[in-house]
Amino acid sequence: MTRVAAVDCGTNSIRLLVADVDPATGDFAELDRRMRIVRLGQGVDRTGRLAPEALERTFDACREYAAVIKELGAERIRFVATSASRDAENSDVFVRGVLEILGVEPEVVTGDREAQLSFDGATKELLGADHLEKPYLVVDIGGGSTEFVVGDDRVRAARSVDIGCVRMTERHLVVDGAVVDPPTADRVEAIRADIAAALDLAEEAVPLSSAATLVGLAGTVTTVAAIALGLEEYDSAAIHHSRVSLERVREITGELLASTHEERAAIGAMHPGRVDVIAAGALVLLAVMERCGAREVVVSEHDILDGIAWSAA
Protein backbone atom coordinates (compact mmCIF):
# COMPACT_ATOMS: atom_id res chain seq x y z
CA MET A 1 0.00 0.00 0.00
CA THR A 2 1.21 3.49 -0.85
CA ARG A 3 -0.04 6.46 1.19
CA VAL A 4 -0.93 9.23 -1.23
CA ALA A 5 -2.43 12.71 -1.02
CA ALA A 6 -4.58 13.94 -3.88
CA VAL A 7 -5.70 17.55 -4.27
CA ASP A 8 -8.31 18.65 -6.79
CA CYS A 9 -8.51 22.41 -7.23
CA GLY A 10 -11.44 23.47 -9.36
CA THR A 11 -13.30 26.65 -10.15
CA ASN A 12 -15.53 26.51 -7.08
CA SER A 13 -13.92 24.17 -4.55
CA ILE A 14 -10.62 22.63 -3.47
CA ARG A 15 -10.63 19.09 -2.11
CA LEU A 16 -8.17 16.78 -0.39
CA LEU A 17 -8.06 12.98 -0.22
CA VAL A 18 -5.43 11.04 1.71
CA ALA A 19 -5.60 7.29 1.17
CA ASP A 20 -3.64 4.05 1.24
CA VAL A 21 -3.74 2.62 -2.27
CA ASP A 22 -2.53 -0.60 -3.87
CA PRO A 23 -2.94 -0.41 -7.67
CA ALA A 24 -1.98 -4.08 -8.05
CA THR A 25 -4.86 -5.40 -5.92
CA GLY A 26 -7.31 -2.51 -6.18
CA ASP A 27 -7.30 -2.01 -2.40
CA PHE A 28 -8.23 1.54 -1.39
CA ALA A 29 -8.40 2.74 2.24
CA GLU A 30 -9.56 6.33 2.71
CA LEU A 31 -7.94 8.17 5.63
CA ASP A 32 -9.14 11.75 5.17
CA ARG A 33 -11.42 13.47 2.67
CA ARG A 34 -12.36 17.13 2.95
CA MET A 35 -13.54 20.05 0.86
CA ARG A 36 -13.59 23.83 1.07
CA ILE A 37 -15.46 26.25 -1.18
CA VAL A 38 -12.87 28.86 -2.23
CA ARG A 39 -14.39 30.13 -5.49
CA LEU A 40 -10.98 30.34 -7.20
CA GLY A 41 -12.74 31.11 -10.47
CA GLN A 42 -14.41 34.24 -9.10
CA GLY A 43 -14.69 36.68 -12.03
CA VAL A 44 -12.35 34.73 -14.35
CA ASP A 45 -14.97 34.48 -17.10
CA ARG A 46 -15.23 38.31 -17.11
CA THR A 47 -11.66 39.46 -16.31
CA GLY A 48 -9.48 36.59 -17.46
CA ARG A 49 -7.53 36.81 -14.18
CA LEU A 50 -7.56 35.13 -10.77
CA ALA A 51 -8.74 37.64 -8.15
CA PRO A 52 -6.34 38.33 -5.21
CA GLU A 53 -9.00 37.47 -2.63
CA ALA A 54 -9.79 34.19 -4.45
CA LEU A 55 -6.10 33.28 -4.47
CA GLU A 56 -5.80 33.99 -0.74
CA ARG A 57 -8.83 31.82 0.06
CA THR A 58 -7.26 29.01 -1.96
CA PHE A 59 -3.83 29.40 -0.33
CA ASP A 60 -5.46 29.36 3.11
CA ALA A 61 -7.07 25.99 2.27
CA CYS A 62 -3.71 24.73 0.97
CA ARG A 63 -2.09 25.58 4.31
CA GLU A 64 -4.76 23.54 6.11
CA TYR A 65 -4.24 20.62 3.72
CA ALA A 66 -0.44 20.77 4.10
CA ALA A 67 -0.85 20.24 7.86
CA VAL A 68 -3.14 17.21 7.30
CA ILE A 69 -0.76 15.69 4.72
CA LYS A 70 2.19 16.10 7.10
CA GLU A 71 0.28 14.62 10.05
CA LEU A 72 -0.81 11.54 8.08
CA GLY A 73 2.58 11.06 6.45
CA ALA A 74 1.63 10.81 2.78
CA GLU A 75 4.50 9.53 0.65
CA ARG A 76 3.32 11.11 -2.60
CA ILE A 77 1.30 14.22 -3.39
CA ARG A 78 -0.43 15.04 -6.65
CA PHE A 79 -2.15 18.41 -7.08
CA VAL A 80 -4.37 18.81 -10.13
CA ALA A 81 -5.80 22.18 -11.10
CA THR A 82 -8.70 22.49 -13.48
CA SER A 83 -10.75 25.02 -15.39
CA ALA A 84 -10.20 28.33 -13.55
CA SER A 85 -6.42 28.09 -13.50
CA ARG A 86 -6.31 27.01 -17.16
CA ASP A 87 -8.23 30.13 -18.16
CA ALA A 88 -6.40 32.76 -16.10
CA GLU A 89 -3.69 35.09 -17.42
CA ASN A 90 -1.99 35.19 -14.00
CA SER A 91 -1.97 31.45 -13.35
CA ASP A 92 1.77 31.72 -12.58
CA VAL A 93 0.90 33.41 -9.24
CA PHE A 94 -1.29 30.44 -8.37
CA VAL A 95 1.41 27.93 -9.31
CA ARG A 96 4.09 29.67 -7.22
CA GLY A 97 1.83 29.91 -4.18
CA VAL A 98 0.91 26.22 -4.22
CA LEU A 99 4.54 25.20 -4.68
CA GLU A 100 5.62 27.27 -1.67
CA ILE A 101 2.89 25.84 0.60
CA LEU A 102 2.68 22.18 -0.45
CA GLY A 103 6.08 21.63 -2.02
CA VAL A 104 4.57 20.33 -5.22
CA GLU A 105 3.76 22.15 -8.43
CA PRO A 106 0.11 22.02 -9.47
CA GLU A 107 -0.54 20.26 -12.73
CA VAL A 108 -2.83 22.40 -14.85
CA VAL A 109 -4.32 19.51 -16.78
CA THR A 110 -6.11 19.65 -20.09
CA GLY A 111 -9.83 19.12 -20.19
CA ASP A 112 -9.35 15.72 -21.81
CA ARG A 113 -6.93 14.58 -19.08
CA GLU A 114 -9.36 15.87 -16.46
CA ALA A 115 -12.04 13.73 -18.06
CA GLN A 116 -9.81 10.64 -17.95
CA LEU A 117 -9.11 11.13 -14.24
CA SER A 118 -12.82 11.61 -13.52
CA PHE A 119 -13.67 8.41 -15.40
CA ASP A 120 -11.03 6.39 -13.53
CA GLY A 121 -12.21 7.69 -10.15
CA ALA A 122 -15.88 7.03 -10.83
CA THR A 123 -15.73 3.66 -12.56
CA LYS A 124 -13.01 1.55 -10.94
CA GLU A 125 -15.53 0.23 -8.40
CA LEU A 126 -18.36 0.06 -10.97
CA LEU A 127 -16.62 -2.30 -13.37
CA GLY A 128 -17.70 -5.28 -11.28
CA ALA A 129 -21.27 -4.05 -10.89
CA ASP A 130 -23.20 -6.48 -13.06
CA HIS A 131 -26.47 -4.58 -12.55
CA LEU A 132 -25.14 -1.52 -14.40
CA GLU A 133 -24.97 -1.77 -18.17
CA LYS A 134 -21.98 -0.58 -20.17
CA PRO A 135 -20.85 1.65 -21.72
CA TYR A 136 -20.93 4.37 -19.09
CA LEU A 137 -21.30 8.08 -19.75
CA VAL A 138 -19.50 9.85 -16.89
CA VAL A 139 -20.49 13.51 -16.53
CA ASP A 140 -18.54 15.72 -14.13
CA ILE A 141 -20.32 19.07 -13.67
CA GLY A 142 -17.79 21.49 -12.25
CA GLY A 143 -17.77 25.19 -11.55
CA GLY A 144 -16.28 26.34 -14.84
CA SER A 145 -16.42 23.30 -17.10
CA THR A 146 -18.17 19.97 -17.55
CA GLU A 147 -16.42 16.80 -18.63
CA PHE A 148 -18.06 14.06 -20.68
CA VAL A 149 -16.48 10.61 -20.95
CA VAL A 150 -17.84 7.48 -22.60
CA GLY A 151 -16.17 4.17 -21.87
CA ASP A 152 -16.44 0.63 -20.57
CA ASP A 153 -13.24 -0.95 -19.30
CA ARG A 154 -11.39 2.06 -20.70
CA VAL A 155 -12.16 5.51 -22.07
CA ARG A 156 -13.53 5.52 -25.62
CA ALA A 157 -14.20 9.24 -26.08
CA ALA A 158 -13.93 12.39 -23.97
CA ARG A 159 -14.56 16.13 -24.23
CA SER A 160 -14.52 19.06 -21.83
CA VAL A 161 -16.75 22.07 -22.51
CA ASP A 162 -17.00 25.44 -20.78
CA ILE A 163 -20.29 25.14 -18.95
CA GLY A 164 -20.42 24.87 -15.18
CA CYS A 165 -22.49 26.11 -12.27
CA VAL A 166 -20.27 29.11 -11.46
CA ARG A 167 -19.62 30.13 -15.08
CA MET A 168 -23.34 29.99 -15.99
CA THR A 169 -24.32 31.87 -12.82
CA GLU A 170 -21.78 34.65 -13.32
CA ARG A 171 -22.54 34.97 -17.02
CA HIS A 172 -26.33 35.10 -16.81
CA LEU A 173 -27.57 35.53 -13.25
CA VAL A 174 -25.34 38.25 -11.73
CA VAL A 175 -26.34 41.92 -12.03
CA ASP A 176 -24.33 44.65 -10.26
CA GLY A 177 -22.53 42.03 -8.21
CA ALA A 178 -25.67 40.29 -6.93
CA VAL A 179 -27.42 37.13 -8.09
CA VAL A 180 -30.87 37.70 -9.62
CA ASP A 181 -33.06 35.75 -7.26
CA PRO A 182 -35.16 34.04 -8.52
CA PRO A 183 -34.03 34.42 -12.15
CA THR A 184 -36.32 35.71 -14.87
CA ALA A 185 -37.48 33.41 -17.67
CA ASP A 186 -35.28 35.13 -20.27
CA ARG A 187 -32.17 34.59 -18.14
CA VAL A 188 -33.01 30.91 -17.69
CA GLU A 189 -33.49 30.56 -21.44
CA ALA A 190 -30.10 32.19 -22.03
CA ILE A 191 -28.48 29.58 -19.79
CA ARG A 192 -30.32 26.80 -21.61
CA ALA A 193 -29.07 28.15 -24.94
CA ASP A 194 -25.45 28.22 -23.71
CA ILE A 195 -25.76 24.67 -22.42
CA ALA A 196 -27.32 23.44 -25.68
CA ALA A 197 -24.47 24.95 -27.71
CA ALA A 198 -21.90 23.33 -25.41
CA LEU A 199 -23.62 19.96 -25.70
CA ASP A 200 -23.43 20.29 -29.48
CA LEU A 201 -19.66 20.70 -29.11
CA ALA A 202 -19.43 17.74 -26.76
CA GLU A 203 -21.34 15.55 -29.21
CA GLU A 204 -18.75 16.23 -31.89
CA ALA A 205 -16.38 14.00 -29.90
CA VAL A 206 -18.56 12.00 -27.51
CA PRO A 207 -21.63 9.98 -28.58
CA LEU A 208 -23.78 11.07 -25.63
CA SER A 209 -26.80 8.96 -26.53
CA SER A 210 -24.77 5.75 -26.97
CA ALA A 211 -24.24 5.10 -23.25
CA ALA A 212 -26.36 2.63 -21.30
CA THR A 213 -25.65 4.13 -17.85
CA LEU A 214 -25.27 7.80 -16.94
CA VAL A 215 -22.95 8.39 -13.96
CA GLY A 216 -23.03 11.88 -12.45
CA LEU A 217 -20.20 13.40 -10.41
CA ALA A 218 -19.41 16.45 -8.29
CA GLY A 219 -21.27 18.86 -6.05
CA THR A 220 -24.18 19.81 -8.27
CA VAL A 221 -25.16 16.19 -8.84
CA THR A 222 -24.65 15.07 -5.25
CA THR A 223 -26.62 18.04 -3.93
CA VAL A 224 -29.54 17.32 -6.27
CA ALA A 225 -29.38 13.70 -5.09
CA ALA A 226 -29.44 14.79 -1.44
CA ILE A 227 -32.57 16.87 -2.14
CA ALA A 228 -34.17 13.95 -4.00
CA LEU A 229 -33.48 11.68 -1.02
CA GLY A 230 -34.97 14.21 1.38
CA LEU A 231 -31.84 14.31 3.54
CA GLU A 232 -31.89 16.77 6.41
CA GLU A 233 -28.11 16.89 6.31
CA TYR A 234 -25.50 15.81 3.79
CA ASP A 235 -24.86 12.05 4.00
CA SER A 236 -22.17 10.83 1.62
CA ALA A 237 -22.90 7.14 2.23
CA ALA A 238 -26.60 7.57 1.41
CA ILE A 239 -25.86 9.62 -1.70
CA HIS A 240 -23.16 7.34 -3.15
CA HIS A 241 -24.66 5.13 -5.89
CA SER A 242 -28.17 6.49 -5.34
CA ARG A 243 -30.30 6.94 -8.46
CA VAL A 244 -32.35 9.99 -9.38
CA SER A 245 -34.93 9.84 -12.16
CA LEU A 246 -35.20 12.36 -14.98
CA GLU A 247 -38.64 13.40 -13.71
CA ARG A 248 -37.27 14.09 -10.22
CA VAL A 249 -34.32 16.09 -11.59
CA ARG A 250 -36.77 18.15 -13.63
CA GLU A 251 -38.92 18.81 -10.54
CA ILE A 252 -35.96 19.78 -8.36
CA THR A 253 -34.53 22.08 -11.05
CA GLY A 254 -37.85 23.89 -11.29
CA GLU A 255 -38.03 24.25 -7.52
CA LEU A 256 -34.50 25.63 -7.30
CA LEU A 257 -35.14 28.15 -10.09
CA ALA A 258 -38.29 29.37 -8.36
CA SER A 259 -36.71 29.66 -4.90
CA THR A 260 -35.02 32.55 -3.13
CA HIS A 261 -31.54 32.58 -1.65
CA GLU A 262 -33.01 32.11 1.83
CA GLU A 263 -35.14 29.14 0.74
CA ARG A 264 -32.19 27.38 -0.88
CA ALA A 265 -29.96 28.11 2.13
CA ALA A 266 -32.56 26.47 4.38
CA ILE A 267 -32.17 23.12 2.58
CA GLY A 268 -30.43 20.95 5.17
CA ALA A 269 -28.05 19.19 2.78
CA MET A 270 -27.06 22.39 0.92
CA HIS A 271 -23.45 23.54 1.34
CA PRO A 272 -23.41 27.32 1.87
CA GLY A 273 -21.02 27.75 -1.04
CA ARG A 274 -23.51 26.18 -3.46
CA VAL A 275 -26.60 28.22 -2.57
CA ASP A 276 -26.17 30.77 -5.38
CA VAL A 277 -24.89 28.40 -8.08
CA ILE A 278 -26.95 25.22 -7.60
CA ALA A 279 -29.83 26.28 -9.89
CA ALA A 280 -27.53 26.82 -12.87
CA GLY A 281 -25.80 23.51 -12.12
CA ALA A 282 -29.14 21.70 -11.99
CA LEU A 283 -29.98 23.15 -15.41
CA VAL A 284 -26.79 21.59 -16.78
CA LEU A 285 -27.66 18.19 -15.29
CA LEU A 286 -31.20 18.31 -16.63
CA ALA A 287 -30.06 19.30 -20.12
CA VAL A 288 -27.51 16.47 -20.19
CA MET A 289 -30.11 13.89 -19.17
CA GLU A 290 -32.57 15.14 -21.78
CA ARG A 291 -29.93 15.20 -24.54
CA CYS A 292 -28.61 11.68 -23.91
CA GLY A 293 -32.04 10.18 -23.22
CA ALA A 294 -31.20 8.99 -19.72
CA ARG A 295 -34.15 7.95 -17.56
CA GLU A 296 -32.00 8.23 -14.42
CA VAL A 297 -28.56 9.27 -13.20
CA VAL A 298 -26.40 7.05 -10.98
CA VAL A 299 -24.72 9.36 -8.47
CA SER A 300 -21.10 8.77 -7.48
CA GLU A 301 -19.19 10.36 -4.62
CA HIS A 302 -16.01 9.01 -6.20
CA ASP A 303 -14.72 11.25 -8.95
CA ILE A 304 -11.62 13.03 -10.21
CA LEU A 305 -10.20 13.20 -6.67
CA ASP A 306 -10.16 9.38 -6.47
CA GLY A 307 -8.73 9.24 -9.98
CA ILE A 308 -5.89 11.55 -8.91
CA ALA A 309 -5.18 9.28 -5.93
CA TRP A 310 -5.05 6.18 -8.13
CA SER A 311 -2.68 7.95 -10.54
CA ALA A 312 -0.44 9.14 -7.70
CA ALA A 313 -0.03 5.56 -6.50
N, C-alpha and C positions, 0 to 999 in steps of 0.2 A: 504494500500500500504506500502511496506517495501522498503526503499532505500538501495540498495546493490551496492557493487563494486566488479566486477569480473576482474581478471587478468589471462591472458593466456600467459604463457612463453614457447615458442617453440624453435626449433633449430635455426630458422632464425629471428623471430620477437618476440616482446613482446607487448601485446595489453591490453588496459583498456576499460571497459564498466561500466559506472555508470547509474543505471536505477531505477525507481520506479516500483515495481513488486507486483502483487496480484495473487498468485497461485490459489486461490479459483475461481476467475473470469476470469483469463487469461489476465487481463489488464497488459500492458507493456509499460512504457513511458521512452524512452531513453533520458538521460540528457547529457552524454558525451561519445564519442567513439573515441579512438585514437590508433595509432600504431607507433612503432619505429622499424626499422631494427637494431638489435644488434648483430646478428650472434653469439649467445651463443655457438652454436655447432661447431665453427671454429676449425678444426683439430681433433675433438673428434674421428672420425672414424679411424684416423691414430694413435693418441697418447693415447686415452682412458682417457684423462684429459681435463678439462675446462681450456682454456688459460687465463692468468691473464688479458690481455687486453679485452678479451670477457666478463669476469666477470665485469670489470669496466664499460664497455659500458652498461651492463645490470643493474648494480647498479645505474648508472646515470639516466637511464629511470625510475627506481623504485622511485628515489627521486622526479622526476617530477610528477609521478603518486600519490605519497603520498600527495603532495601539492594539487592536484586536488581533491582527496578523502576527505581531510580535509575541503577544501573550500565548497564542495557540501554536506558535512555532512552525508556520508554513514553510516548506522547503522551496516552493516555487510560487511566483506571483505572475499572473497575466492580467493586464489592464487593457480592456478594449473600449474604444470610444467610437460613438456612432454619429448619427446625423448632424447634430448641432456643431460638433467640432470639425466635421468635414466641410461644412458650409462657411465657416467663419474666416475672415481675412487675418485675424490675429490669433489663430490657433496655436502659434508658437509660444504665446504667453501661457496658455493652458498646458502645453507639453512640458515646459520648463517647471511649472509649479508642481505638477504631478511627480516629475522625476525627483525634485528636491524632497518631497514629502514621503513618497513610497519607495524611492530608489529604483523605480522601473519606469521606462518610457512608455507612455500610452500608445497603443497601436490604433491608429485612425484607419479602421478597416473600410474596404469598399462595401457598397450595399450588397453585392453578390456574396462576399465572404460573410457578412453579417447574417445573410439568409442561411448559409450553410451551417453556421454555428447554432442558429435558432433551431434548424431542423434536427441536428444531432442532439441537442438538449431535450427537445420535445419527444423524439421518437425512439430513443434507445430502449426505453422501457415499454414502448408500445409494440415493438416488433414481434413480441411473443404473445400479443393479445389477439387470440383467434377470433374474438367477437367483433373486431374492427376490421373492416375491409380495406384493402390497399387498391390503388395508391392513396397516400395521404396528401392533402393540401394543407400545409402549415402556414398560418397567417399570423404575423407578429405586428400588432398595431402599436406603434411607438408614439412618441411625442411629435417628432418631425417627419418620420417616414414610416412606411409599412412594407414589410417583406413578405413575398409570396414564394413558397417553395413546394414543388410537387416531387414526390419520390416514393419509393417503397423501401427496399433495403439500402438504397443510396439515392442521392439527389438526382433527379432527371432534368429539372429546369428551375430557374430561380430569377427573380427580378425584384428590385427595390424601387419604390416610387415615393415621391415627396407629398404624401398625405399622412397626417397624424393628428392626434387630438389637440396638441398645442398649436401646430401650424394652422390648422383649420379655424381654431378659435381666434387666434391673433389676426388672421387674414380677414375674417368675415364677421366676428362677433364683438370686437373691441372698438369702441368709439370714445375718443378723448380719454384713453387710458382705463376705461371701465368696460366690463362685459355687459352687452345688451341682454337684459334678463327679465322675462324670457325673450328669445329672439323672434323677430318678425318673420313672416312667411317668406318674404323675398330673400332674407339672409339665409334661411334654411335651404332654399332652392339654389342659392349660389354655392353653398357647401356641397350640395348633391351634385351640381354640375362639375365642380372641381374633382370630386371623387370619381364620377363617371369617366372623366377624361383620363384620370390616372389609371383606372381599371382597364381602359382601352390600351394604354401603354403596357401595363402588366401582361395583358393577353397576347401581346406581340411575342412574348418569350415564354409565357407560362400558360398551358391549357387549363384554365381555371375550372371549366366544367367537366374535366376528365376525371377528377378525383372522386373516390368513393366515400372518403371520410374527411371532413373539415376539422382541423385541430386549431383552436384559437389560443394565442398566447398574450401575455402582458396585462398591464393594469386595467385597461379599458375592458377587456374580455372578462377578467376575473371579477371586476366590480359588477358588471352586468350579471354575471353568474351569481354573485352573492345576493343581489337584489332578487333575482329569480327564485333563489332558494329561501328567501325571506329571513336571512340571517340578521340577527340583532347586532352582531359584531363580526368582524372579518375572521373566517375560520378556513385556513389554508387546506386542512385535511378534507373538509366537507366540499370545498370548491374543486379540488384536484380530481380530474376525470369525471366531473359532473357533466350533464348534457342539457343544453338549453335549446328549445325549439325555435324555429323561425318566427312563429306566431308570437311567442313570448318576447323575443328580442324586439319585434316590431312594437309590441305594447309598451315595453320598458323605454324604448327610444322616444316614443310619443309622450310618455309621462315625464321623462327628463327634459324634453324640449319645452314642455308646458309649465315646468316648475320654476320657482324662484331660487336664488342662491340659498336662502334660509331653509327652504324645503329640501333641497339636495343635501345641504350640510347636516340636516337632521336624520338622514339615512344612516343607521347604525354602522353599516359595513363600509361607509364611504370614507376614504382617506381625505383629510382636509386639502391636500394638494391637488386632488382630482375634482373638487367641487365645480370649478369653473370650466373644466375641459372635458368632462365626461359625456356631455350631450353630443359634442362634435365627434368624439371617439365612438359613441354608440351608432351614430350615422354611418361611420366607416364600416363598422361590423355589419350593420343591416344591409348596406349596399353590396358588400362582399357576398353575403349569404344569398341575396337575391340574384346576383350575377352568376354565381356558380351553381345555383339550383340546390343548395343544401337545405335539407329539412331540419337539421340541427347542427350545433357546433359542440364538439368535445373540448372541454376546457382543460388546459394543462397549466399547472404551476411551475413546471419545468420548462425552461426556455433557453435563451441565448446564454444566460448565466451558467447553467449546467453544461452547455456546450463548451463554454470557455474553460470550465474546470476540467472536462474530459480532455480538451486539447492541451492544457497545461501539463497534465499527467503523461 
